Amino acid sequence: MADVRAAERVAGRPGAAGTPAAPRRARRITRTRLVEAAFLAPAVVYLALFFGYPVVKNVVMGFQEYGASTFYTGEAPWVGLDNYAAVLSSAVFDRALLNTVLFTAGSIAGQFVLGLAIAVFFRRRFPLSGFLRSLILLPWLIPMIAATAVWRWILDTDHGVLNRLLGLLPLVEVRPDWLTSTTLALVAVIGVNIWLGIPFNMTILYGGLQEIPDELYEAGALDGATGWRAFRHITWPVLRPVVTVVLVLGVVYTLKVLDVILGLTNGGPANSTQTIATLSYEVSFRQFDFGQGAALGNVLVLLSLAFAVVYLRMNRRAVDE
């Protein structure tokens, strides 16, 4: 009888199986999951409406004859791959693809190298370093339209500040046509985009440099790793994950740059600064062929995904080795 009573007392304690404690725990877990779902639902709805739907709609439009009349009739006949065949075989596409590659490669190289150099420079603490860093962020804060307007004035052939300064130099009589020459326009646009992208690269890389412990440099100095050796064997390996983020995001952002080119050259002269992004804009909103414009946009998305996948795999292989 004593054993039976002891068993009954144990069974009656809170938390034992079959007591009200188990349902309360289940209700608490359910309530926690409902709260988590409630916080997550707005983000999911936002992503579905403003990211998922536009992407799916653009992909579908790339296979439709979607023109200005579609907004009135609601009819968009299915044309399959005709839009892609039309844009890929156009006389401008080859030039736009080459310009896209040159513009992206030049911009990323200039932004990353200068941003990294500035970030390494500001890693050394000195008076007014914080103030100077804030000044470097100005190109990132200026509205794009205002920035391109100022640069159009700076690069103007006859009245631009740059050509006036060049005219003050001895033995310099030439006035380059920065924005109207078919050979210099793309170089000028790349230079302006580098100026705009340096703050982003510098900020992200500077944050990564701040996470590197000083003890690593002190230990490396004992083994003779100073200066360039310290950068090669300590800074660069530790900074590699941050570099991956900067380069991937930089390429994705640069491939779709539109406002800088439209504000400076509008894709000219003679399509010398025409990229796939500006060509998609022209086909969509000037020729009002939204189907072919969507096809060009999808080509741009595929280029971005291809670069991201290839670079991430190469970086992972380098880390494993």
LINSUL-V30749 format. One record per pair of residues at least 4 apart in sequence whose ideal C-beta (glycine too) atoms are under 6 Angstrom apart, sorted by the first residue. I is the first residue (numbers start at 0). GAP is how many residues later the second one is. If there is no record, write none. Layout:
BEGIN
<<I,GAP> <I,GAP>>
END
This chain:
BEGIN
<<10,5> <13,7> <14,6> <39,4> <45,4> <46,4> <47,4> <48,4> <52,4> <57,236> <57,239> <60,5> <60,229> <60,230> <60,233> <61,21> <61,232> <61,233> <61,236> <63,12> <63,14> <63,227> <64,12> <64,14> <64,226> <65,4> <65,10> <65,224> <65,225> <66,221> <66,222> <67,220> <68,4> <69,6> <80,4> <82,208> <82,209> <82,212> <83,4> <83,211> <84,4> <85,206> <86,6> <86,205> <86,208> <86,209> <87,5> <91,4> <91,179> <94,176> <95,178> <95,179> <95,180> <95,183> <98,4> <98,175> <98,176> <99,175> <99,176> <101,4> <102,87> <102,172> <103,150> <103,151> <105,84> <106,4> <106,83> <106,86> <106,87> <106,147> <107,4> <107,142> <107,143> <109,4> <109,84> <110,4> <110,83> <110,86> <110,87> <110,90> <111,89> <113,84> <114,83> <114,86> <114,87> <114,90> <115,89> <117,84> <118,83> <118,86> <118,87> <118,90> <121,7> <121,11> <122,86> <124,4> <127,4> <135,63> <136,62> <138,56> <138,57> <138,60> <139,59> <141,4> <141,5> <143,115> <147,115> <147,116> <150,4> <150,41> <153,6> <153,7> <153,8> <154,5> <154,7> <154,23> <154,24> <154,33> <155,4> <156,18> <156,20> <162,12> <165,6> <175,8> <176,4> <177,6> <177,10> <178,6> <178,9> <178,86> <179,89> <180,4> <181,87> <181,88> <181,90> <183,4> <184,80> <184,87> <184,88> <185,86> <185,87> <188,72> <188,75> <188,84> <192,67> <197,4> <200,4> <200,45> <201,4> <203,42> <207,31> <207,34> <211,26> <215,18> <216,13> <219,5> <219,10> <219,14> <220,5> <224,4> <224,5> <224,8> <225,4> <228,4> <229,4> <230,4> <231,4> <234,4> <238,4> <243,71> <245,4> <247,60> <249,4> <250,56> <251,52> <254,45> <254,49> <255,21> <257,4> <257,19> <257,23> <258,4> <260,12> <260,17> <261,4> <264,8> <266,6> <266,7> <266,11> <273,4> <273,5> <275,20> <275,24> <278,17> <279,13> <279,16> <279,17> <280,4> <281,4> <282,4> <282,6> <282,9> <282,10> <283,6> <283,9> <306,4>>
END
